[in-house]
Amino acid sequence: MTVRSMPTVDGLRVWVLDFPTDVPEADGTATWTSTTMVLVRARSGASHGYGWTYGAAACAGVITDLLAEHAIGRSVFDVPAANEAMHRALRNAGRPGIGGYALSAVDIALWDLKSRLLGLPLADLLGRARDTVPVYGSGGFTTYTDQQAREQLRGWTEQQAIPRVKIKIGEEWGTREDRDLARVEQARAIIGPGVELYVDANGGYTAKQAIRLARRFEEYGVRWFEEPVSSDDLAGLARVRAATGIEVAAGEYGFTLPYFAAMAPSVDCLQADATRCGGITVWLRAAALAQAHGLELSGHCAPHVHAHAAAALPNLRHLEWFHDHIRIENLLFDGTLDPTGGALHPGRSDAPGMGLTPRPDVLERHTRTTATAPAASP
């Protein structure tokens, strides 16, 4: 294939989708009753690729107004070049935050499009380092009743045989310590001694508070303490890490490689979210950075975005099988993955790309707005 005959990105379409939660949800520092997905479709001829982020509706305008021109008209195969051009286009608008979310959604769609045009599962295009991708069940919202928590935990551990689960703590910015401890105790009693138990404070504690509570969590065999303090408090993360045998993890709010490099010495496992940090392109680089620091990488939320790229990582810890996003992705897409046994098997069906196709009726029902970026000039 000559350079002149290379397929190009012909256009982008963006949907803003709203999905109500099944029940009100909360973690240590936020509450919500709906989740917004910004879905991107990249087109080349009759082929399409899909990417998305879970972020503010304003991401759609960033894509159509600032980013689309740097992807449309470019070779489908030059995804890193498109990523770099979009990154530079955000210099004045802001790369962290909404700009990063928007860039990520487009990058993911471009990787999906490229692998579909080549007729390969994305995991095979990237090159596999593993056949299976471990996951952990994640939810355990602070708003759950005891019965709701019990049903969710048993669903993961007994029905799906997932051997690791996570609940939210740090309720009301760390002001409900007694309830946090009671819920950790309850979770251990439900899942039994053979399942790994993780907790996530979403930055709701102070460093001394997190250290004090970590000593209590150790009594219940807690394995993973996520964002015990704000992820911007690197000194606090390091203090908690040094004071407990529980692994400390953070990184889901990372948007740039320097951020991950600064955080790496303060955690036991680095997290990164491809729907925020710059798509699959930058997520793979974050994994290499983690490996250079002797760390494993864990994928944050949006498991169907991460699954194929995760198969390419030699230093993968696991992916987050997050209740809110799983419910949305299973509803919206055909071709979703099965976590039974505690692991995903991306690309097993040989469907190209990420193997997902939106259901038109669900897409229509949940669409708030949609926009199409103009096609490239001839």
C-alpha positions in Angstrom: 0.0 0.0 0.0 1.5 3.3 -1.1 1.3 6.5 1.1 -1.2 8.0 -1.3 -3.5 5.1 -1.0 -3.5 5.1 2.8 -7.1 5.4 4.2 -7.8 8.7 6.0 -10.1 9.7 8.8 -13.1 11.1 7.0 -15.1 12.5 9.9 -16.0 12.4 13.5 -19.5 12.2 15.1 -20.0 12.9 18.8 -22.9 11.9 21.1 -23.6 13.1 24.6 -25.4 10.3 26.4 -27.0 10.4 29.8 -27.6 7.2 31.9 -29.5 7.4 35.2 -28.0 5.2 37.9 -30.0 2.2 39.1 -29.9 3.7 42.7 -28.4 6.9 44.0 -24.6 6.5 44.3 -21.9 8.2 46.4 -18.3 7.7 47.4 -16.3 9.6 50.0 -16.4 13.0 48.3 -19.2 13.0 45.7 -22.7 12.0 45.0 -24.5 11.4 41.7 -27.7 10.0 40.2 -26.7 9.8 36.5 -23.6 9.3 34.5 -22.7 11.1 31.3 -20.8 9.4 28.4 -19.3 11.3 25.5 -19.2 8.8 22.6 -17.1 9.4 19.5 -17.4 7.6 16.1 -14.4 8.0 13.8 -15.2 7.2 10.1 -13.0 6.1 7.2 -15.1 5.2 4.1 -17.6 2.7 5.3 -15.6 1.7 8.4 -16.2 3.1 11.9 -14.3 3.1 15.2 -15.7 4.0 18.6 -14.2 5.6 21.6 -15.7 7.3 24.7 -15.1 9.0 28.0 -17.2 9.5 31.1 -17.0 13.2 31.6 -18.9 16.5 31.2 -21.0 17.2 28.1 -18.6 20.1 27.3 -16.2 17.5 26.0 -18.3 17.3 22.9 -17.6 20.9 22.0 -13.9 20.5 22.6 -13.9 17.6 20.1 -15.8 19.4 17.4 -14.3 22.8 17.8 -10.7 22.1 18.8 -9.7 18.6 18.1 -11.5 17.2 15.0 -9.4 19.2 12.4 -6.3 17.5 13.7 -7.7 14.0 13.2 -9.8 14.4 10.1 -7.8 14.1 6.8 -4.9 12.3 8.6 -3.9 8.7 7.8 -5.9 6.2 9.9 -2.7 4.4 10.7 -1.0 7.5 12.3 -2.8 7.5 15.6 0.2 8.8 17.7 0.6 11.7 15.2 -3.0 12.6 15.6 -2.7 12.4 19.4 0.3 14.7 19.4 -1.5 17.2 17.2 -4.5 17.2 19.4 -2.3 17.6 22.5 -0.7 20.7 21.0 -4.1 22.1 20.0 -5.1 22.1 23.7 -2.2 24.2 24.8 -4.2 27.3 25.6 -7.6 25.6 26.2 -6.1 23.3 28.8 -4.8 19.7 28.5 -5.7 18.5 32.0 -9.4 18.2 32.7 -12.1 18.4 30.0 -9.5 18.7 27.3 -7.8 15.5 28.3 -11.1 13.7 28.5 -12.0 14.9 24.9 -8.6 14.0 23.5 -8.9 10.5 25.0 -12.2 9.7 23.5 -11.0 10.6 20.0 -7.7 8.7 20.4 -9.6 5.5 21.5 -11.9 5.8 18.5 -8.9 6.1 16.2 -7.3 3.0 17.6 -10.6 1.1 17.2 -10.9 2.4 13.6 -7.3 1.4 12.7 -7.7 -2.1 14.0 -11.1 -2.6 12.3 -9.6 -1.5 8.9 -6.8 -4.0 9.4 -9.3 -6.7 10.4 -7.6 -7.4 13.7 -8.7 -7.4 17.4 -7.0 -4.4 18.9 -5.1 -6.7 21.3 -3.5 -8.4 18.3 -2.7 -5.1 16.6 -0.9 -3.8 19.8 0.7 -7.2 20.4 -0.2 -9.4 23.3 1.8 -9.9 26.5 -1.0 -12.0 28.1 -4.1 -13.9 27.1 -6.1 -13.0 30.2 -6.8 -9.7 31.9 -7.6 -9.8 35.6 -10.4 -7.7 37.0 -11.8 -6.7 40.4 -15.4 -6.0 41.2 -15.8 -2.3 42.1 -18.8 -0.5 43.6 -19.8 -0.7 47.2 -21.1 2.8 47.2 -21.6 4.6 50.6 -25.3 5.0 49.8 -25.9 1.3 49.6 -28.0 -0.4 52.3 -26.6 -3.5 53.9 -28.8 -5.7 51.7 -27.6 -3.9 48.5 -24.0 -4.3 49.5 -24.5 -7.9 50.3 -26.2 -8.7 46.9 -23.5 -6.9 45.0 -20.6 -8.5 46.8 -22.1 -12.0 46.5 -22.9 -11.4 42.8 -19.2 -10.7 42.1 -17.7 -13.5 44.3 -20.3 -16.2 44.1 -22.0 -15.8 40.8 -19.1 -14.5 38.7 -16.2 -16.0 40.8 -14.3 -12.7 40.9 -11.6 -13.1 43.6 -11.1 -9.4 44.4 -13.6 -6.7 45.2 -13.6 -3.0 46.3 -15.9 -0.8 48.3 -16.0 2.9 48.9 -15.1 4.5 52.2 -14.3 7.9 53.5 -18.0 8.7 53.7 -18.8 12.4 53.9 -15.2 13.5 53.6 -14.0 11.2 56.2 -16.5 12.2 58.9 -18.1 8.8 59.3 -15.3 6.6 60.5 -17.4 4.3 62.5 -19.6 3.5 59.5 -16.5 3.1 57.3 -15.1 0.5 59.7 -18.5 -1.2 60.0 -18.8 -1.5 56.3 -15.3 -2.9 55.9 -16.1 -5.5 58.6 -19.4 -6.3 56.9 -17.7 -6.7 53.5 -15.1 -9.2 54.9 -17.8 -11.2 56.6 -19.8 -11.4 53.3 -16.9 -12.4 51.0 -15.0 -14.7 53.4 -11.3 -15.0 53.9 -10.3 -16.1 50.4 -11.2 -13.0 48.5 -9.0 -9.9 48.3 -10.7 -6.8 49.8 -9.9 -3.3 48.5 -11.1 0.1 49.8 -11.2 3.5 48.1 -11.5 6.7 50.1 -11.4 9.0 47.0 -9.2 11.4 48.9 -11.6 11.8 51.8 -9.1 11.4 54.7 -6.2 13.4 56.0 -2.9 11.6 56.1 -2.9 11.0 59.9 -6.5 9.9 59.7 -5.8 7.4 56.9 -2.8 6.0 58.8 -4.9 5.5 61.9 -7.7 3.8 60.0 -5.3 1.7 57.9 -4.2 0.0 61.1 -7.8 -1.0 61.7 -8.3 -2.1 58.1 -5.3 -4.4 58.4 -7.4 -6.4 61.0 -9.8 -7.3 58.2 -7.1 -8.2 55.6 -7.6 -5.2 53.4 -5.1 -5.5 50.6 -5.5 -2.2 48.6 -6.0 1.3 49.9 -6.9 3.6 47.0 -6.5 7.4 47.3 -6.4 7.4 51.1 -5.7 11.1 50.8 -6.0 13.5 47.8 -4.0 12.3 44.8 -2.5 15.8 44.7 -1.0 15.2 48.1 2.0 13.2 47.1 3.7 13.6 50.5 0.6 12.4 52.2 0.4 9.3 49.9 4.0 8.5 50.7 3.4 8.9 54.5 0.4 6.5 54.4 2.4 4.0 52.2 5.3 4.0 54.7 3.0 3.5 57.7 1.0 0.5 56.5 1.5 -2.9 54.9 -1.6 -2.3 52.8 -0.8 -1.4 49.2 -1.4 2.3 48.4 -2.7 3.1 44.9 -3.5 6.3 43.1 -3.3 7.9 39.6 -6.8 7.9 38.1 -6.7 11.8 37.8 -3.4 11.7 35.9 -3.5 13.6 32.6 0.2 13.8 31.7 3.3 11.6 31.9 5.1 14.1 34.3 2.2 13.7 36.7 2.6 9.9 36.7 6.4 10.2 37.1 6.0 12.4 40.1 3.4 10.1 41.7 5.3 6.8 41.1 7.6 7.0 44.1 4.6 7.6 46.4 2.5 4.5 45.6 2.7 0.7 45.4 0.6 0.4 42.3 0.0 3.2 39.7 -3.4 3.7 38.3 -4.2 5.4 35.0 -7.5 6.0 33.1 -7.3 5.9 29.3 -10.5 7.9 29.1 -8.7 10.8 30.8 -5.0 10.6 30.3 -4.8 10.8 26.6 -6.4 7.6 25.3 -4.7 4.3 24.6 -1.7 6.1 23.2 -0.7 7.7 26.5 -2.1 4.9 28.7 0.5 2.5 27.1 3.2 5.1 27.8 2.0 5.4 31.4 2.4 1.7 31.8 5.9 1.8 30.5 6.7 4.6 32.9 5.3 2.5 35.8 7.4 -0.4 34.7 10.5 1.8 34.7 9.7 2.6 38.4 9.3 -1.1 39.2 5.5 -0.8 39.5 2.5 -2.5 38.0 -0.3 -0.5 36.4 -4.1 -0.8 37.1 -6.7 0.4 34.7 -9.3 2.8 36.2 -12.9 2.2 35.3 -14.3 1.9 31.7 -13.1 -1.7 31.4 -14.1 -2.2 27.8 -11.8 0.7 26.8 -8.9 -0.8 28.6 -9.3 -4.5 28.0 -7.4 -4.9 24.7 -4.6 -2.5 25.6 -4.3 -4.2 29.0 -3.5 -7.5 27.2 -0.4 -5.8 25.8 1.1 -5.0 29.2 3.6 -7.2 30.9 3.2 -5.2 34.1 -0.6 -5.1 34.3 -2.1 -5.6 37.8 -5.8 -5.6 36.9 -8.7 -3.6 35.5 -11.6 -2.1 37.5 -14.9 -3.8 36.8 -16.8 -0.7 37.9 -20.5 -1.3 38.5 -21.7 2.1 37.0 -19.7 1.8 33.7 -20.3 -2.0 33.3 -24.0 -1.4 33.5 -23.8 1.3 30.8 -21.4 -0.6 28.5 -23.5 -3.8 28.7 -26.6 -1.8 27.9 -25.2 0.2 25.0 -22.9 -2.2 23.2 -23.2 -5.6 21.6 -20.0 -7.7 22.1 -19.2 -6.9 25.7 -16.9 -9.1 27.7 -17.6 -11.7 30.5 -15.6 -11.4 33.8 -16.6 -14.8 35.1 -13.6 -16.3 36.8 -12.1 -12.9 37.5 -10.5 -12.3 34.1 -11.4 -11.0 30.7 -10.3 -12.6 27.4 -10.3 -9.7 24.8 -10.2 -10.6 21.2 -11.2 -14.2 21.7 -14.1 -13.7 19.3 -11.8 -12.4 16.6 -14.1 -9.4 16.0 -11.9 -6.5 14.8 -11.1 -3.5 16.9 -12.5 -3.6 20.5 -15.3 -5.8 19.2 -18.1 -3.5 20.3 -21.1 -2.2 18.3 -23.6 0.4 19.7 -27.2 -0.7 19.8 -29.1 2.0 17.8 -32.2 2.0 20.0 -30.2 2.5 23.2 -28.1 5.2 21.5 -31.2 7.1 20.5 -33.0 6.7 23.8 -30.1 8.1 25.9 -28.8 10.8 23.5 -28.9 14.3 24.9 -27.2 16.0 22.0 -25.2 14.9 18.9 -22.8 16.7 16.5 -20.8 15.9 13.4 -17.4 17.5 12.7 -17.0 18.7 9.1 -15.3 16.4 6.7 -11.8 17.2 5.5 -11.5 19.4 2.4 -10.7 17.5 -0.8 
